[in-house]
Amino acid sequence: MAEIKDPENTILMELKDGTVVIELLADVAPKHAERMKELARAGAYDNVCFHRVIDGFMAQTGDVEHGDMEDGFNLRRAGTGGSDLPDLPAEFSKLPHDRGTLGAARSQNPNSANSQFFINFKDNSFLNGQYTVYGRVIEGMEHVDAITRGEPPATPDRMISVRVAVDA
């Protein structure tokens, strides 16, 4: 496994093909990093589907309201919900949306990010400065690359479990 420098700010995401290790950028986007840890610790991301996966672009997940494939799942509504926590203000930075970075999904309102996020399949510089970057995959990107494509996929993949490394 990758060398984990800060277990409190590292996420272990279990996918069908293996573990994805994500370094949270708490120094760059502290509110977004804290939200991901809070939802992970609550088990809210467990079994949540990847509802929007565009080849050559990104894989989006994190709708804890409609995307839980074990509890109240509705594929048609997946991607329209969030958590019961308040929306987050944008934490834009100079960090680019490079391959493997996590971006906060949101509506047209820059301050509407909540629980959803996406992982970039490639460098997507056109997103720079428009979406909060708050993490990066440091191991297991090949498992992200293997996520089933579709908007939504006919049979979506899911995050089996999401944990903060210090708690695992």
C-alpha positions in Angstrom: 0.0 0.0 0.0 1.0 3.6 -0.6 2.9 5.4 2.2 0.3 7.2 4.2 1.8 10.3 5.6 -1.3 11.6 7.4 -3.8 8.9 8.3 -6.3 11.5 9.6 -6.4 13.0 6.2 -6.3 9.9 4.1 -9.4 8.0 2.7 -9.5 4.3 1.9 -12.2 3.7 -0.7 -13.0 0.1 -1.4 -14.1 -0.6 -5.0 -15.0 -3.9 -6.7 -11.4 -4.3 -7.9 -9.5 -3.1 -4.9 -8.6 -0.2 -2.6 -8.2 3.4 -3.7 -6.1 5.5 -1.4 -7.0 9.2 -1.4 -4.9 12.0 0.2 -7.2 14.8 1.4 -5.9 18.3 0.9 -7.0 19.7 4.3 -4.6 22.6 4.0 -6.1 23.7 0.7 -9.8 22.9 1.2 -10.4 22.3 4.9 -14.2 22.4 4.9 -14.4 19.9 2.0 -11.8 17.5 3.6 -13.7 17.7 6.9 -17.0 16.9 5.2 -15.6 13.8 3.5 -14.2 12.5 6.7 -17.5 13.2 8.6 -19.6 11.3 6.0 -17.0 8.5 5.8 -17.1 8.1 9.6 -20.9 8.0 9.5 -20.8 5.2 6.9 -22.8 7.5 4.6 -20.7 6.8 1.5 -20.9 3.0 1.9 -22.7 1.3 -1.1 -23.2 4.7 -2.9 -23.2 4.3 -6.7 -21.1 6.0 -9.3 -24.1 7.6 -11.1 -22.2 9.7 -13.8 -19.1 8.2 -15.3 -17.9 9.8 -18.6 -15.0 8.1 -20.4 -12.1 10.4 -20.8 -13.5 12.8 -18.2 -14.5 11.8 -14.7 -16.4 9.4 -12.4 -19.0 11.1 -10.1 -20.4 9.7 -6.9 -21.4 10.7 -3.3 -25.1 11.2 -3.5 -25.8 9.8 0.0 -29.5 10.6 -0.3 -30.5 8.7 -3.4 -27.3 6.8 -4.4 -27.1 4.2 -1.6 -27.6 0.9 -3.5 -28.6 -0.9 -0.2 -31.1 1.7 1.2 -33.7 3.7 -0.7 -31.7 3.5 -4.0 -33.2 5.3 -7.0 -31.0 5.3 -10.1 -33.1 8.0 -11.8 -32.6 10.4 -8.8 -29.0 9.5 -8.1 -27.0 12.6 -8.5 -29.8 15.0 -7.4 -29.3 14.7 -3.7 -26.8 15.3 -0.9 -26.5 14.8 2.8 -28.6 16.4 5.6 -25.6 18.6 6.3 -25.5 22.3 5.0 -23.9 23.0 1.7 -20.3 24.1 1.7 -18.8 27.4 0.4 -16.4 27.1 -2.5 -12.7 26.6 -1.6 -11.2 27.4 -4.9 -7.4 27.2 -5.3 -4.7 27.3 -7.9 -4.5 23.4 -7.8 -5.3 22.0 -11.3 -7.9 19.4 -12.0 -5.3 16.8 -13.0 -5.8 13.0 -13.4 -6.7 11.5 -10.1 -7.7 14.7 -8.3 -11.0 14.9 -6.4 -13.4 17.7 -7.2 -16.4 18.8 -5.3 -19.6 18.3 -7.4 -22.1 21.2 -7.2 -25.0 22.9 -9.0 -24.6 26.2 -10.9 -24.2 27.9 -7.5 -20.4 27.7 -6.6 -21.4 27.4 -2.9 -23.6 24.4 -3.3 -21.2 21.5 -2.8 -22.4 19.0 -0.2 -21.5 15.3 -0.4 -21.0 14.5 -4.1 -17.5 14.5 -5.7 -15.8 13.3 -8.8 -12.5 11.8 -9.6 -10.8 13.0 -12.8 -9.8 10.3 -15.3 -7.5 12.8 -17.1 -6.2 16.3 -16.8 -9.3 18.5 -17.1 -7.8 22.0 -17.0 -11.1 23.6 -18.2 -12.4 22.9 -14.6 -9.6 24.9 -13.0 -10.8 27.6 -10.6 -14.5 26.5 -11.0 -14.7 23.5 -8.7 -13.0 22.9 -5.4 -10.1 20.4 -5.5 -9.8 18.7 -2.2 -8.0 15.4 -2.7 -5.9 13.2 -4.9 -5.6 9.5 -5.6 -2.2 8.3 -4.4 -2.8 4.6 -5.1 -5.4 2.5 -6.9 -6.2 4.8 -9.9 -6.4 1.6 -12.0 -9.5 0.7 -9.9 -11.0 4.1 -10.7 -10.3 3.6 -14.4 -12.2 0.3 -14.2 -15.5 1.9 -13.0 -18.4 1.1 -15.4 -19.2 4.0 -17.7 -22.6 5.7 -18.3 -24.9 8.6 -17.4 -26.1 6.7 -15.4 -24.5 3.3 -16.0 -27.0 0.5 -16.6 -25.5 -1.5 -13.8 -23.5 1.1 -11.8 -20.5 0.3 -9.6 -20.4 1.5 -6.0 -18.1 2.5 -3.3 -18.3 -0.6 -1.1 -16.8 1.2 1.9 -15.2 4.5 2.6 -13.0 4.9 5.7 -10.6 7.4 7.2 -7.3 5.6 7.3 -6.6 6.4 11.0 -9.9 4.6 11.8 -9.4 1.5 9.6 
